[in-house]
Amino acid sequence: MGHERVTISIKEMCLGVQVLFVAFGALVIVPLLTGLDPNVALFTAGVGTLIFQLITRMKVPIFLASSFAFIPAIMYGVATWGIPSTLCGLAAAGLFYVLLSFVIRFSGVGLVNRLFPPVVVGPVICAIGLSLAPSAVNMALGIDGSGVQVVPVETALLLSGVSLLTTLVVFTFLKGWLRLIPILCGIVAGYALAAALGIVDYSGILAAAWFAVPAFTLPEWNLEAILFIVPVAIAPAIEHFGDILAIGSVTGKNYLEDPGVHRTMLGDGVATFVASFIGGPPNTTYSEVTGAVALTKQFNPLIMTAAAVFAICFAFIGKIGAALHSIPIPVMGGVMILLFGLIASLGINQLVQNKIDLTTQKNAVIASIVLITAIGGLFIPFGDFKLAGIGLAAIIGVVLNLVIPDPEGQAPQGVAAE
C-alpha cells in the first residue's frame, strides 16, 4: 500500500508540473503588463490554489492564477495611484467575492443572476477586451506604456507578427498538449526571433540571483481605488459559475452542489484577498487547466496541489522573473492582440448563449450605455475621488437592469437562468 502511494505521488507531481506549464504563459502575462512582480504572481497562484483547495475540501481539480479581467483596472490604478493603492482595490475585490459567497449561501444563486444578468455581464466583459485594444496595438508597434518607440516599427511588426501567427496556428490547428499553451508558444517563438535579431537584453538575467525572495508589497488604503476596481469584479464573479460548470462537465460531478458554489466563490475571494495583500494579481480559475484535465482524464485534486507547490518553489528563482522581464514589448503585443480580442468575444458569447434580444428597448439601452461608459472612460467625481470606467459601467448596468421594466410577457432578466 505504501509503495503504491509513492508511485501515485510521483505521477501526480509530474502531472502537476504539466498543469503549471499549461497555465504559465497566461499566469505571468498579467503582472508583466501591469507592473506587478511575476515571481509574486507565481507565489500567490500557488498559495491561492492551496487556499481554494482548503475551503472546497479538496474536491475540485482547479488551479487558480492571474485574472485577465482586472488588467485595465490594474494598469490604470498603477499609473494613477501606484501599486500599493491598486492592491487595496484588488484586496477589496476579493472581499466582494467573499460577500457574494455569503449571499449565495443564504439566498441562492437566483439573487446573483437577478442582479448580474447576461445583458449586464456580457457588455462589461466585452468592454474589458476592447478597452485594452490600444495597449495591444501599441505594444505590437514597439511603443511602451509611456508612448516611447523602443523598437523600430518594422522590427516590431515582424516580432509581433511571428508571435501572433504562432499563437493562432497553435490555437487553431494543433492538437493535444500544445493546443493548451498557445500563448506560451507564441511568446517562445517571438522571443527566439528577437534573440536571433540581437534585440533581447540578457543583462538582467545574468545579474539576477538564482534564489531570491519575491518582491512582496503591502496594500495602502485608497478609497478611490476601491470604488474604481471592485465593480470590475462583477464580470469574473459571474464567469466563475461557468468555470465551475465546465470542470464539472469534464469530471462528471456537480460542484455547484458539492462542495457548493458558495464555497468555490469563497475560495476565489479569500485567494484573491491574500494574493492582493502581498502584491499579487487577483486569482481566478483557468480554462486552460480545465482543458488539461479533460485531455489527461486525471481528476485527482492532488495534481493541482502539486502544481501549486511547484509554483511556490519557482517563485523563489530570481532568474525566472528576470527572464520574463527580458521579453521584448512587440513579442507580448502580438499575443495580446489575440488575447484581448478573445476577451471581447467572450462578452459577445455571453449575449449569444443566453439568447439576449438586443432589439428590445431595455436590453439595447443597457448594452449601449455599458459599452460607451466603459470604453469612453466616463467618470463621476465624488469630492477628491471619482468612480470611472468599467467599474462605473458595471454599476450603471446593474441599476438600469433593476429600474427599467421588462417587456410585457417577458420574464425578468436573470430569473430564467435559475
C-alpha positions in Angstrom: 0.0 0.0 0.0 2.8 2.4 0.9 4.7 1.6 -2.3 1.5 2.4 -4.3 1.1 5.7 -2.6 4.7 6.7 -3.5 4.1 5.7 -7.2 0.8 7.7 -7.3 2.6 10.7 -5.7 5.3 10.7 -8.4 2.7 10.6 -11.1 0.7 13.4 -9.5 3.9 15.5 -9.2 4.7 15.1 -12.9 1.1 16.0 -13.9 1.3 18.9 -11.6 4.4 20.2 -13.5 2.4 19.8 -16.7 -0.6 21.8 -15.3 1.7 24.6 -14.2 3.3 24.6 -17.7 -0.1 24.9 -19.3 -1.1 27.8 -17.0 2.4 29.5 -17.0 2.1 31.7 -20.1 -1.3 33.2 -19.2 -0.3 33.3 -15.5 2.6 35.7 -15.9 1.1 38.0 -18.6 -1.0 39.9 -16.1 2.0 41.0 -13.9 4.2 41.7 -16.9 1.5 44.0 -18.4 0.5 45.8 -15.2 3.9 46.3 -13.5 3.3 43.7 -10.8 6.1 41.2 -9.9 5.8 37.9 -11.9 7.6 36.0 -9.1 5.0 37.2 -6.7 2.3 36.2 -9.1 3.7 32.6 -9.2 3.8 32.5 -5.4 0.2 33.8 -5.0 -1.1 31.4 -7.7 0.3 28.5 -5.7 -0.9 29.8 -2.3 -4.2 30.8 -3.8 -4.8 27.3 -5.2 -4.0 25.8 -1.8 -6.4 28.1 -0.1 -9.1 27.3 -2.6 -8.5 23.6 -2.0 -8.7 24.0 1.7 -12.0 25.9 1.5 -13.5 23.5 -1.0 -12.3 20.4 0.9 -10.0 19.2 -1.9 -13.0 18.3 -4.1 -12.4 20.4 -7.2 -9.4 19.9 -9.6 -8.8 23.5 -10.4 -5.7 25.8 -10.5 -6.1 29.5 -9.6 -4.0 32.2 -11.2 -4.0 35.8 -12.6 -7.3 37.1 -13.8 -7.3 38.9 -17.2 -10.5 40.8 -16.4 -8.6 43.1 -14.0 -5.8 44.1 -16.4 -7.2 47.5 -17.5 -8.2 48.4 -13.9 -4.7 47.4 -12.6 -3.0 49.3 -15.4 -5.0 52.4 -14.7 -4.6 52.1 -11.0 -0.8 51.6 -11.1 -0.5 54.6 -13.4 -2.8 56.8 -11.3 -2.2 55.8 -7.6 0.7 53.4 -7.6 0.9 49.7 -6.9 0.1 49.8 -3.1 -3.1 51.7 -3.6 -4.1 49.5 -6.5 -3.5 46.4 -4.3 -6.0 47.9 -1.8 -8.7 48.0 -4.5 -7.8 44.4 -5.6 -8.0 43.2 -2.0 -11.4 44.8 -1.7 -12.5 42.9 -4.8 -11.5 39.7 -3.0 -13.8 40.7 -0.1 -16.5 41.4 -2.7 -16.3 37.7 -3.8 -16.5 36.7 -0.1 -19.6 38.8 0.3 -21.1 37.2 -2.8 -20.4 33.7 -1.4 -22.4 34.5 1.7 -25.2 35.9 -0.5 -25.3 32.7 -2.5 -25.1 30.6 0.7 -28.2 32.2 2.3 -30.2 33.5 -0.7 -29.2 31.1 -3.6 -27.8 31.8 -7.0 -31.0 33.3 -8.2 -30.4 36.7 -6.5 -26.9 36.9 -8.1 -28.5 36.1 -11.5 -31.1 38.8 -11.0 -28.5 41.5 -10.0 -25.9 40.5 -12.7 -27.8 39.1 -15.7 -26.0 38.3 -19.1 -27.2 41.6 -20.6 -25.1 43.4 -18.0 -22.1 41.0 -17.7 -21.7 40.4 -21.4 -21.1 44.1 -22.4 -18.9 44.5 -19.3 -16.6 41.6 -20.4 -16.7 42.9 -24.0 -15.7 46.4 -22.8 -12.8 44.9 -20.8 -11.3 43.4 -24.0 -12.0 46.4 -26.2 -10.5 48.9 -23.7 -7.2 47.0 -23.9 -7.1 47.2 -27.7 -4.9 50.4 -27.8 -2.4 48.8 -25.4 -2.1 45.7 -27.5 -1.6 47.6 -30.8 1.0 50.0 -29.3 3.0 47.0 -27.9 2.8 45.3 -31.3 4.2 48.5 -32.9 7.0 48.6 -30.3 5.7 51.5 -28.3 5.9 51.2 -24.5 3.5 52.4 -21.8 4.9 55.9 -21.8 4.5 56.3 -25.6 8.2 55.9 -26.4 9.1 53.9 -29.6 11.5 51.4 -28.0 11.7 49.1 -31.0 11.7 50.2 -34.7 8.3 49.8 -36.2 9.4 47.4 -39.0 11.2 45.2 -36.5 8.3 45.4 -34.0 5.8 44.3 -36.7 8.0 41.4 -37.6 8.3 40.2 -34.0 4.6 40.8 -33.1 3.6 39.1 -36.4 5.6 36.0 -35.6 4.3 35.7 -32.1 0.7 36.3 -33.2 0.9 33.9 -36.1 2.4 31.2 -33.9 -0.3 31.7 -31.3 -3.0 31.5 -34.0 -1.6 28.3 -35.5 -1.2 26.5 -32.2 -4.6 27.7 -31.0 -6.4 26.8 -34.2 -4.7 23.8 -35.8 -2.7 21.8 -33.3 -4.0 19.1 -31.0 -3.0 17.6 -27.6 -0.9 19.5 -25.1 0.4 22.1 -27.4 -3.1 23.4 -28.1 -3.4 24.2 -24.4 -0.4 26.5 -24.4 -0.9 28.8 -27.5 0.2 31.9 -25.5 3.4 30.3 -24.3 4.2 29.0 -27.8 3.7 32.5 -29.3 5.9 34.1 -26.7 8.7 31.5 -27.2 8.6 31.9 -31.0 8.7 35.7 -30.8 11.4 35.6 -28.2 13.6 33.2 -30.3 13.4 35.5 -33.3 14.2 38.6 -31.1 17.2 36.7 -29.7 18.3 35.9 -33.3 18.0 39.6 -34.2 20.0 40.7 -31.1 17.2 42.6 -29.5 17.0 40.7 -26.2 18.8 42.3 -23.3 20.3 39.5 -21.2 22.0 41.7 -18.6 19.1 41.4 -16.1 19.1 37.6 -16.3 22.8 37.4 -15.8 22.7 39.8 -12.8 19.7 38.1 -11.1 20.3 35.7 -8.3 19.2 32.1 -8.6 17.5 32.3 -5.2 15.6 35.5 -4.4 12.6 36.3 -2.2 9.8 37.7 -4.4 9.2 41.4 -4.1 6.2 41.3 -1.8 4.2 44.6 -1.5 1.6 45.5 1.1 -1.5 47.5 0.1 -2.1 51.1 1.0 -5.6 52.4 1.8 -7.2 54.2 -1.1 -11.0 54.6 -1.2 -10.9 55.8 -4.8 -9.1 52.7 -5.9 -11.6 50.5 -4.1 -14.6 52.3 -5.8 -12.9 52.0 -9.2 -11.8 48.4 -9.0 -14.5 46.5 -7.0 -17.2 46.8 -9.7 -14.9 45.2 -12.2 -15.1 42.1 -10.1 -18.7 41.5 -11.2 -17.7 40.1 -14.6 -15.2 37.4 -13.3 -17.5 36.6 -10.5 -20.3 35.7 -12.9 -17.8 33.8 -15.1 -16.9 31.7 -12.1 -20.2 29.9 -12.4 -19.3 28.9 -16.0 -15.8 27.7 -14.9 -17.3 25.5 -12.2 -19.8 24.1 -14.6 -17.1 23.4 -17.2 -14.8 21.5 -14.8 -17.9 19.6 -13.5 -18.8 18.6 -17.1 -15.3 17.2 -17.5 -15.2 15.2 -14.3 -18.9 14.2 -14.3 -19.6 15.8 -10.9 -21.9 18.6 -9.8 -19.6 21.0 -8.0 -22.4 23.6 -7.7 -23.9 21.2 -5.2 -20.8 19.6 -3.6 -18.8 21.4 -2.3 -21.3 24.1 -3.4 -20.8 27.2 -5.5 -20.8 29.3 -2.3 -17.6 27.5 -1.2 -15.9 27.8 -4.6 -16.7 31.5 -4.7 -15.4 31.9 -1.2 -12.2 30.1 -2.2 -11.7 32.6 -5.1 -12.4 35.5 -2.8 -10.0 34.5 0.0 -7.4 33.6 -2.5 -7.7 36.9 -4.3 -7.6 38.9 -1.0 -4.5 37.1 0.2 -2.8 37.5 -3.2 -3.6 41.2 -3.4 -2.5 41.7 0.2 1.1 40.7 -0.6 1.4 42.2 -4.1 -0.1 39.6 -6.5 -2.8 39.9 -9.1 -6.4 38.6 -8.3 -6.9 34.9 -8.7 -9.4 33.1 -10.9 -10.0 29.6 -12.3 -8.2 28.8 -15.5 -10.0 27.3 -18.5 -6.6 26.1 -19.9 -6.2 23.9 -16.9 -9.8 22.5 -17.4 -8.7 21.6 -20.9 -5.6 19.8 -19.5 -7.9 17.8 -17.1 -10.1 16.9 -20.0 -7.1 15.8 -22.0 -5.4 13.6 -19.4 -8.6 12.3 -17.7 -6.8 12.7 -14.4 -9.3 14.2 -11.9 -7.4 14.0 -8.7 -7.2 17.4 -7.0 -3.8 16.4 -5.6 -2.4 17.2 -9.1 -3.4 20.8 -8.6 -1.8 20.6 -5.1 1.5 19.6 -6.8 1.2 22.4 -9.4 0.6 24.9 -6.6 3.7 23.7 -4.7 5.9 23.9 -7.8 4.6 27.4 -8.5 5.6 28.5 -5.0 9.0 26.9 -5.4 9.6 28.6 -8.8 8.6 32.0 -7.3 11.9 32.0 -5.4 14.0 31.5 -8.5 15.1 35.1 -9.3 16.2 34.3 -12.9 12.7 33.4 -13.9 11.4 36.8 -13.2 14.4 38.4 -14.9 13.9 36.2 -18.0 10.2 37.2 -18.2 11.1 40.9 -17.9 13.6 40.5 -20.8 10.7 39.6 -23.3 10.6 42.4 -25.9 7.4 44.5 -26.0 6.4 43.6 -29.5 6.5 39.9 -28.7 4.0 40.4 -26.0 2.0 42.8 -28.2 1.4 40.1 -30.9 0.0 37.7 -28.4 -2.1 40.4 -26.7 -3.9 41.3 -30.0 -5.5 37.8 -30.0 -5.9 37.5 -26.2 -7.7 40.8 -25.7 -9.9 40.1 -28.7 -10.8 36.8 -27.2 -11.9 38.5 -24.0 -14.1 40.9 -26.0 -15.6 37.9 -27.9 -16.4 36.1 -24.6 -18.6 39.0 -23.7 -20.4 38.7 -27.0 -20.7 35.0 -26.4 -22.5 35.7 -23.1 -25.2 37.5 -25.0 -25.5 34.9 -27.8 -25.5 31.8 -25.5 -28.2 33.3 -23.2 -30.2 34.4 -26.3 -30.3 38.1 -25.2 -32.6 40.0 -27.6 -30.9 43.4 -28.3 -33.9 44.6 -30.3 -35.9 45.1 -27.0 -35.5 48.6 -25.6 -34.4 47.5 -22.2 -31.6 45.3 -23.5 -30.5 47.8 -26.1 -30.3 50.6 -23.6 -28.3 48.6 -21.0 -25.8 47.2 -23.5 -25.3 50.5 -25.3 -24.7 52.6 -22.2 -22.5 50.0 -20.5 -20.2 49.8 -23.6 -19.9 53.5 -24.2 -19.5 54.3 -20.5 -16.7 51.7 -20.1 -14.8 52.3 -23.3 -15.2 56.1 -23.3 -13.9 56.4 -19.8 -16.9 58.3 -18.3 -16.4 59.2 -14.6 -18.4 60.6 -11.8 -16.4 62.7 -9.2 -17.1 62.4 -5.5 -15.1 65.1 -3.8 -11.4 64.0 -4.0 -12.1 60.8 -5.8 -14.1 59.5 -8.8 -15.9 56.4 -10.0 -14.9 55.7 -13.5 -14.5 53.3 -16.5 -15.5 49.7 -16.4 -16.4 49.8 -12.7 -18.9 52.7 -13.2 -20.3 50.9 -16.3 -20.9 47.7 -14.3 -22.8 49.7 -11.6 -24.9 51.6 -14.2 -25.7 48.3 -15.9 -26.9 46.7 -12.7 -29.0 49.8 -11.8 -30.6 50.1 -15.2 -31.5 46.4 -15.2 -33.3 46.8 -11.9 -35.2 50.0 -12.7 -36.1 49.6 -16.3 -39.3 47.4 -16.5 -39.1 44.2 -18.5 -41.1 44.0 -21.8 -44.6 42.8 -21.2 -44.8 39.0 -21.1 -41.1 38.5 -20.7 -39.5 37.1 -17.5 -37.2 39.4 -15.6 -33.5 39.2 -16.7 -31.6 36.5 -14.9 -34.7 34.7 -13.4 -34.8 32.2 -16.3 -31.2 31.2 -15.5 -32.3 29.7 -12.2 
